[in-house]
Amino acid sequence: MATSIETFVREIYGTHRKEVMRLIISEGPRFPKLAEFYYSEVLSRLLKAVRARLARALERGEIADDTLIRFPQLLGAPSVISIIWHGLFDRFEPLDVGGLMRAYFDCLFAGARRGP
């Protein structure tokens, strides 16, 4: 999980790619073709890959159930929050994006580590 967090912070949050994501978030409703393009070219491919990886994790007993397979968007929640926060509030209170993501994933996967 650490490498995924580091990759997001370095390759997305630390570059202009975060501005593209923020543009999609803010302007997607006004420009549905823009949202459609981003979904088909980026998100749908990402969701497919994440679901496949999660399915393997479920088979190996690394996650407790299929919740994350059905809702992989949960894994992206801290990414979206960090990008929105950066655009609106970072000048008032900078966010430790890596720390936020580690804490989120620790909470999300705590049950899988504990077991039944």
N, CA and C atoms as an extended XYZ file, in Angstrom:
348
Properties=species:S:1:pos:R:3:atomname:S:1:resname:S:1:resid:I:1 pbc="F F F"
N         0.824       -1.202        0.000 N   MET     1
C         0.000        0.000        0.000 CA  MET     1
C         0.861        1.255        0.000 C   MET     1
N         1.998        1.195        0.677 N   ALA     2
C         2.857        2.370        0.771 CA  ALA     2
C         3.283        2.864       -0.609 C   ALA     2
N         3.627        1.943       -1.510 N   THR     3
C         4.062        2.386       -2.830 CA  THR     3
C         2.936        3.069       -3.593 C   THR     3
N         1.690        2.602       -3.415 N   SER     4
C         0.554        3.262       -4.072 CA  SER     4
C         0.392        4.686       -3.556 C   SER     4
N         0.560        4.854       -2.271 N   ILE     5
C         0.456        6.189       -1.672 CA  ILE     5
C         1.576        7.080       -2.192 C   ILE     5
N         2.788        6.583       -2.151 N   GLU     6
C         3.930        7.366       -2.623 CA  GLU     6
C         3.792        7.708       -4.102 C   GLU     6
N         3.291        6.759       -4.894 N   THR     7
C         3.097        7.003       -6.322 CA  THR     7
C         2.070        8.108       -6.540 C   THR     7
N         0.944        8.067       -5.811 N   PHE     8
C        -0.064        9.120       -5.958 CA  PHE     8
C         0.522       10.478       -5.582 C   PHE     8
N         1.196       10.541       -4.440 N   VAL     9
C         1.735       11.822       -3.978 CA  VAL     9
C         2.754       12.357       -4.986 C   VAL     9
N         3.604       11.503       -5.502 N   ARG    10
C         4.660       11.926       -6.421 CA  ARG    10
C         4.137       12.189       -7.838 C   ARG    10
N         3.346       11.270       -8.382 N   GLU    11
C         2.975       11.324       -9.796 CA  GLU    11
C         1.674       12.076      -10.092 C   GLU    11
N         0.839       12.234       -9.106 N   ILE    12
C        -0.432       12.952       -9.315 CA  ILE    12
C        -0.436       14.239       -8.498 C   ILE    12
N        -0.429       14.099       -7.182 N   TYR    13
C        -0.552       15.265       -6.306 CA  TYR    13
C         0.621       16.224       -6.470 C   TYR    13
N         1.801       15.692       -6.735 N   GLY    14
C         2.989       16.534       -6.856 CA  GLY    14
C         3.201       17.120       -8.241 C   GLY    14
N         2.241       16.933       -9.148 N   THR    15
C         2.378       17.438      -10.517 CA  THR    15
C         1.112       18.212      -10.914 C   THR    15
N         1.094       18.643      -12.147 N   HIS    16
C        -0.093       19.344      -12.667 CA  HIS    16
C        -1.261       18.391      -12.907 C   HIS    16
N        -1.035       17.094      -12.782 N   ARG    17
C        -2.135       16.146      -12.953 CA  ARG    17
C        -3.240       16.392      -11.934 C   ARG    17
N        -2.874       16.864      -10.764 N   LYS    18
C        -3.920       17.157       -9.767 CA  LYS    18
C        -4.842       18.259      -10.267 C   LYS    18
N        -4.310       19.184      -11.069 N   GLU    19
C        -5.133       20.252      -11.625 CA  GLU    19
C        -6.112       19.700      -12.658 C   GLU    19
N        -5.698       18.674      -13.395 N   VAL    20
C        -6.602       18.034      -14.353 CA  VAL    20
C        -7.750       17.378      -13.591 C   VAL    20
N        -7.400       16.667      -12.516 N   MET    21
C        -8.457       16.036      -11.711 CA  MET    21
C        -9.397       17.080      -11.129 C   MET    21
N        -8.844       18.174      -10.645 N   ARG    22
C        -9.698       19.230      -10.087 CA  ARG    22
C       -10.578       19.850      -11.164 C   ARG    22
N       -10.039       19.995      -12.361 N   LEU    23
C       -10.826       20.508      -13.478 CA  LEU    23
C       -11.999       19.582      -13.773 C   LEU    23
N       -11.755       18.291      -13.789 N   ILE    24
C       -12.825       17.323      -14.042 CA  ILE    24
C       -13.876       17.415      -12.935 C   ILE    24
N       -13.429       17.517      -11.694 N   ILE    25
C       -14.364       17.611      -10.563 CA  ILE    25
C       -15.215       18.867      -10.677 C   ILE    25
N       -14.587       19.994      -10.978 N   SER    26
C       -15.333       21.255      -10.970 CA  SER    26
C       -16.120       21.504      -12.258 C   SER    26
N       -15.603       21.078      -13.400 N   GLU    27
C       -16.242       21.412      -14.672 CA  GLU    27
C       -16.958       20.247      -15.347 C   GLU    27
N       -16.763       19.034      -14.839 N   GLY    28
C       -17.417       17.870      -15.429 CA  GLY    28
C       -18.925       18.006      -15.576 C   GLY    28
N       -19.624       18.528      -14.570 N   PRO    29
C       -21.077       18.682      -14.728 CA  PRO    29
C       -21.469       19.657      -15.848 C   PRO    29
N       -20.657       20.686      -16.066 N   ARG    30
C       -20.971       21.652      -17.135 CA  ARG    30
C       -20.544       21.163      -18.505 C   ARG    30
N       -19.560       20.263      -18.526 N   PHE    31
C       -19.038       19.737      -19.779 CA  PHE    31
C       -19.052       18.211      -19.714 C   PHE    31
N       -20.231       17.610      -19.903 N   PRO    32
C       -20.362       16.162      -19.750 CA  PRO    32
C       -19.453       15.353      -20.670 C   PRO    32
N       -19.116       15.872      -21.833 N   LYS    33
C       -18.206       15.146      -22.732 CA  LYS    33
C       -16.803       15.049      -22.120 C   LYS    33
N       -16.413       16.070      -21.394 N   LEU    34
C       -15.128       16.055      -20.698 CA  LEU    34
C       -15.121       14.949      -19.641 C   LEU    34
N       -16.189       14.880      -18.858 N   ALA    35
C       -16.307       13.829      -17.840 CA  ALA    35
C       -16.353       12.453      -18.487 C   ALA    35
N       -17.094       12.340      -19.578 N   GLU    36
C       -17.184       11.062      -20.282 CA  GLU    36
C       -15.815       10.615      -20.798 C   GLU    36
N       -15.065       11.540      -21.363 N   PHE    37
C       -13.727       11.220      -21.863 CA  PHE    37
C       -12.821       10.767      -20.715 C   PHE    37
N       -12.815       11.494      -19.623 N   TYR    38
C       -11.961       11.146      -18.478 CA  TYR    38
C       -12.359        9.782      -17.918 C   TYR    38
N       -13.654        9.536      -17.857 N   TYR    39
C       -14.110        8.235      -17.366 CA  TYR    39
C       -13.629        7.119      -18.288 C   TYR    39
N       -13.876        7.260      -19.588 N   SER    40
C       -13.555        6.160      -20.505 CA  SER    40
C       -12.057        5.954      -20.674 C   SER    40
N       -11.282        7.017      -20.641 N   GLU    41
C        -9.847        6.897      -20.888 CA  GLU    41
C        -9.013        6.685      -19.632 C   GLU    41
N        -9.524        7.080      -18.479 N   VAL    42
C        -8.739        6.978      -17.245 CA  VAL    42
C        -9.443        6.109      -16.209 C   VAL    42
N       -10.588        6.570      -15.738 N   LEU    43
C       -11.235        5.915      -14.603 CA  LEU    43
C       -11.686        4.486      -14.882 C   LEU    43
N       -12.300        4.228      -16.029 N   SER    44
C       -12.793        2.874      -16.293 CA  SER    44
C       -11.642        1.873      -16.325 C   SER    44
N       -10.514        2.266      -16.877 N   ARG    45
C        -9.341        1.391      -16.922 CA  ARG    45
C        -8.776        1.168      -15.520 C   ARG    45
N        -8.717        2.235      -14.756 N   LEU    46
C        -8.223        2.133      -13.383 CA  LEU    46
C        -9.137        1.238      -12.548 C   LEU    46
N       -10.440        1.444      -12.649 N   LEU    47
C       -11.391        0.639      -11.883 CA  LEU    47
C       -11.293       -0.841      -12.247 C   LEU    47
N       -11.130       -1.133      -13.519 N   LYS    48
C       -10.996       -2.527      -13.961 CA  LYS    48
C        -9.762       -3.173      -13.339 C   LYS    48
N        -8.635       -2.468      -13.371 N   ALA    49
C        -7.392       -3.001      -12.807 CA  ALA    49
C        -7.492       -3.176      -11.295 C   ALA    49
N        -8.083       -2.198      -10.625 N   VAL    50
C        -8.221       -2.264       -9.164 CA  VAL    50
C        -9.150       -3.409       -8.775 C   VAL    50
N       -10.270       -3.556       -9.484 N   ARG    51
C       -11.195       -4.653       -9.178 CA  ARG    51
C       -10.512       -6.021       -9.357 C   ARG    51
N        -9.709       -6.169      -10.393 N   ALA    52
C        -9.006       -7.439      -10.622 CA  ALA    52
C        -8.028       -7.722       -9.483 C   ALA    52
N        -7.322       -6.705       -9.069 N   ARG    53
C        -6.367       -6.873       -7.955 CA  ARG    53
C        -7.089       -7.200       -6.652 C   ARG    53
N        -8.189       -6.538       -6.410 N   LEU    54
C        -8.970       -6.801       -5.198 CA  LEU    54
C        -9.582       -8.201       -5.224 C   LEU    54
N        -9.999       -8.659       -6.395 N   ALA    55
C       -10.546      -10.015       -6.505 CA  ALA    55
C        -9.483      -11.039       -6.126 C   ALA    55
N        -8.244      -10.824       -6.572 N   ARG    56
C        -7.157      -11.724       -6.174 CA  ARG    56
C        -6.913      -11.655       -4.673 C   ARG    56
N        -6.982      -10.450       -4.111 N   ALA    57
C        -6.792      -10.291       -2.669 CA  ALA    57
C        -7.885      -11.029       -1.896 C   ALA    57
N        -9.117      -10.988       -2.391 N   LEU    58
C       -10.223      -11.701       -1.737 CA  LEU    58
C        -9.982      -13.208       -1.798 C   LEU    58
N        -9.554      -13.703       -2.964 N   GLU    59
C        -9.272      -15.133       -3.107 CA  GLU    59
C        -8.187      -15.600       -2.140 C   GLU    59
N        -7.202      -14.754       -1.881 N   ARG    60
C        -6.101      -15.105       -0.984 CA  ARG    60
C        -6.438      -14.845        0.482 C   ARG    60
N        -7.633      -14.307        0.745 N   GLY    61
C        -8.027      -14.027        2.113 CA  GLY    61
C        -7.428      -12.755        2.690 C   GLY    61
N        -6.913      -11.879        1.830 N   GLU    62
C        -6.286      -10.642        2.285 CA  GLU    62
C        -7.305       -9.548        2.593 C   GLU    62
N        -8.495       -9.671        2.029 N   ILE    63
C        -9.602       -8.794        2.406 CA  ILE    63
C       -10.776       -9.688        2.791 C   ILE    63
N       -11.609       -9.155        3.673 N   ALA    64
C       -12.642       -9.978        4.303 CA  ALA    64
C       -13.847      -10.260        3.412 C   ALA    64
N       -14.205       -9.332        2.534 N   ASP    65
C       -15.405       -9.512        1.712 CA  ASP    65
C       -15.256       -8.738        0.409 C   ASP    65
N       -16.326       -8.705       -0.374 N   ASP    66
C       -16.249       -8.081       -1.702 CA  ASP    66
C       -16.653       -6.604       -1.721 C   ASP    66
N       -16.737       -5.982       -0.579 N   THR    67
C       -17.174       -4.579       -0.524 CA  THR    67
C       -16.315       -3.680       -1.405 C   THR    67
N       -15.000       -3.801       -1.294 N   LEU    68
C       -14.130       -2.934       -2.088 CA  LEU    68
C       -14.151       -3.286       -3.569 C   LEU    68
N       -14.453       -4.527       -3.898 N   ILE    69
C       -14.597       -4.898       -5.311 CA  ILE    69
C       -15.829       -4.211       -5.886 C   ILE    69
N       -16.900       -4.190       -5.107 N   ARG    70
C       -18.134       -3.535       -5.564 CA  ARG    70
C       -18.007       -2.019       -5.563 C   ARG    70
N       -17.234       -1.491       -4.623 N   PHE    71
C       -17.095       -0.038       -4.479 CA  PHE    71
C       -15.628        0.368       -4.416 C   PHE    71
N       -14.883        0.170       -5.483 N   PRO    72
C       -13.466        0.545       -5.451 CA  PRO    72
C       -13.254        2.057       -5.330 C   PRO    72
N       -14.305        2.810       -5.561 N   GLN    73
C       -14.228        4.267       -5.406 CA  GLN    73
C       -13.823        4.641       -3.979 C   GLN    73
N       -14.124        3.763       -3.028 N   LEU    74
C       -13.721        4.021       -1.647 CA  LEU    74
C       -12.215        4.193       -1.530 C   LEU    74
N       -11.464        3.463       -2.334 N   LEU    75
C       -10.012        3.570       -2.287 CA  LEU    75
C        -9.525        4.928       -2.781 C   LEU    75
N       -10.281        5.552       -3.669 N   GLY    76
C        -9.895        6.854       -4.211 CA  GLY    76
C       -10.346        8.042       -3.395 C   GLY    76
N       -11.135        7.802       -2.373 N   ALA    77
C       -11.690        8.911       -1.589 CA  ALA    77
C       -10.635        9.879       -1.048 C   ALA    77
N        -9.549        9.408       -0.444 N   PRO    78
C        -8.574       10.384        0.077 CA  PRO    78
C        -7.870       11.161       -1.033 C   PRO    78
N        -7.763       10.588       -2.222 N   SER    79
C        -7.167       11.312       -3.346 CA  SER    79
C        -8.044       12.499       -3.734 C   SER    79
N        -9.326       12.245       -3.849 N   VAL    80
C       -10.262       13.306       -4.224 CA  VAL    80
C       -10.317       14.379       -3.132 C   VAL    80
N       -10.390       13.953       -1.888 N   ILE    81
C       -10.424       14.907       -0.778 CA  ILE    81
C        -9.168       15.772       -0.776 C   ILE    81
N        -8.008       15.159       -0.986 N   SER    82
C        -6.762       15.934       -0.953 CA  SER    82
C        -6.705       16.956       -2.080 C   SER    82
N        -7.218       16.608       -3.250 N   ILE    83
C        -7.202       17.546       -4.370 CA  ILE    83
C        -8.178       18.695       -4.133 C   ILE    83
N        -9.351       18.389       -3.635 N   ILE    84
C       -10.311       19.448       -3.304 CA  ILE    84
C        -9.748       20.334       -2.197 C   ILE    84
N        -9.193       19.711       -1.159 N   TRP    85
C        -8.617       20.470       -0.036 CA  TRP    85
C        -7.518       21.401       -0.547 C   TRP    85
N        -6.644       20.892       -1.390 N   HIS    86
C        -5.541       21.708       -1.901 CA  HIS    86
C        -6.068       22.950       -2.608 C   HIS    86
N        -7.086       22.782       -3.440 N   GLY    87
C        -7.616       23.911       -4.193 CA  GLY    87
C        -8.343       24.940       -3.350 C   GLY    87
N        -8.920       24.506       -2.250 N   LEU    88
C        -9.737       25.417       -1.446 CA  LEU    88
C        -9.077       25.890       -0.150 C   LEU    88
N        -8.385       25.010        0.541 N   PHE    89
C        -7.992       25.304        1.919 CA  PHE    89
C        -6.507       25.177        2.228 C   PHE    89
N        -5.703       24.726        1.286 N   ASP    90
C        -4.297       24.452        1.576 CA  ASP    90
C        -3.550       25.680        2.076 C   ASP    90
N        -3.935       26.855        1.614 N   ARG    91
C        -3.237       28.073        2.061 CA  ARG    91
C        -3.522       28.375        3.533 C   ARG    91
N        -4.631       27.844        4.056 N   PHE    92
C        -4.969       28.045        5.468 CA  PHE    92
C        -4.404       26.939        6.346 C   PHE    92
N        -4.477       25.726        5.831 N   GLU    93
C        -4.017       24.564        6.591 CA  GLU    93
C        -3.522       23.495        5.615 C   GLU    93
N        -2.222       23.491        5.352 N   PRO    94
C        -1.682       22.489        4.424 CA  PRO    94
C        -1.963       21.076        4.921 C   PRO    94
N        -2.171       20.192        3.977 N   LEU    95
C        -2.548       18.820        4.282 CA  LEU    95
C        -1.368       17.885        4.011 C   LEU    95
N        -1.086       17.015        4.949 N   ASP    96
C        -0.100       15.956        4.752 CA  ASP    96
C        -0.819       14.835        4.002 C   ASP    96
N        -0.735       14.864        2.685 N   VAL    97
C        -1.495       13.940        1.848 CA  VAL    97
C        -1.074       12.500        2.096 C   VAL    97
N         0.216       12.245        2.162 N   GLY    98
C         0.688       10.892        2.444 CA  GLY    98
C         0.197       10.394        3.781 C   GLY    98
N         0.250       11.243        4.792 N   GLY    99
C        -0.238       10.876        6.130 CA  GLY    99
C        -1.731       10.607        6.138 C   GLY    99
N        -2.488       11.451        5.439 N   LEU   100
C        -3.935       11.255        5.339 CA  LEU   100
C        -4.246        9.909        4.699 C   LEU   100
N        -3.553        9.610        3.614 N   MET   101
C        -3.829        8.370        2.901 CA  MET   101
C        -3.433        7.144        3.728 C   MET   101
N        -2.287        7.200        4.402 N   ARG   102
C        -1.881        6.079        5.263 CA  ARG   102
C        -2.903        5.851        6.371 C   ARG   102
N        -3.362        6.934        7.006 N   ALA   103
C        -4.356        6.810        8.078 CA  ALA   103
C        -5.662        6.226        7.545 C   ALA   103
N        -6.085        6.681        6.386 N   TYR   104
C        -7.321        6.183        5.784 CA  TYR   104
C        -7.223        4.690        5.500 C   TYR   104
N        -6.147        4.286        4.843 N   PHE   105
C        -5.993        2.871        4.511 CA  PHE   105
C        -5.807        2.007        5.754 C   PHE   105
N        -5.149        2.544        6.770 N   ASP   106
C        -5.038        1.806        8.039 CA  ASP   106
C        -6.430        1.551        8.613 C   ASP   106
N        -7.276        2.571        8.589 N   CYS   107
C        -8.651        2.404        9.081 CA  CYS   107
C        -9.446        1.450        8.195 C   CYS   107
N        -9.333        1.613        6.886 N   LEU   108
C       -10.097        0.819        5.935 CA  LEU   108
C        -9.748       -0.659        6.022 C   LEU   108
N        -8.474       -0.964        6.188 N   PHE   109
C        -8.048       -2.355        6.182 CA  PHE   109
C        -7.824       -2.955        7.564 C   PHE   109
N        -8.167       -2.216        8.613 N   ALA   110
C        -7.973       -2.727        9.977 CA  ALA   110
C        -8.728       -4.027       10.194 C   ALA   110
N        -9.948       -4.130        9.707 N   GLY   111
C       -10.750       -5.336        9.868 CA  GLY   111
C       -10.143       -6.530        9.161 C   GLY   111
N        -9.542       -6.303        8.000 N   ALA   112
C        -8.935       -7.406        7.245 CA  ALA   112
C        -7.732       -7.957        7.990 C   ALA   112
N        -7.003       -7.113        8.691 N   ARG   113
C        -5.836       -7.563        9.435 CA  ARG   113
C        -6.231       -8.310       10.709 C   ARG   113
N        -7.334       -7.873       11.332 N   ARG   114
C        -7.794       -8.512       12.562 CA  ARG   114
C        -8.381       -9.894       12.309 C   ARG   114
N        -9.079       -9.999       11.183 N   GLY   115
C        -9.736      -11.261       10.861 CA  GLY   115
C       -11.076      -11.382       11.600 C   GLY   115
N       -11.772      -12.500       11.398 N   PRO   116
C       -13.112      -12.657       12.004 CA  PRO   116
C       -13.052      -12.871       13.494 C   PRO   116
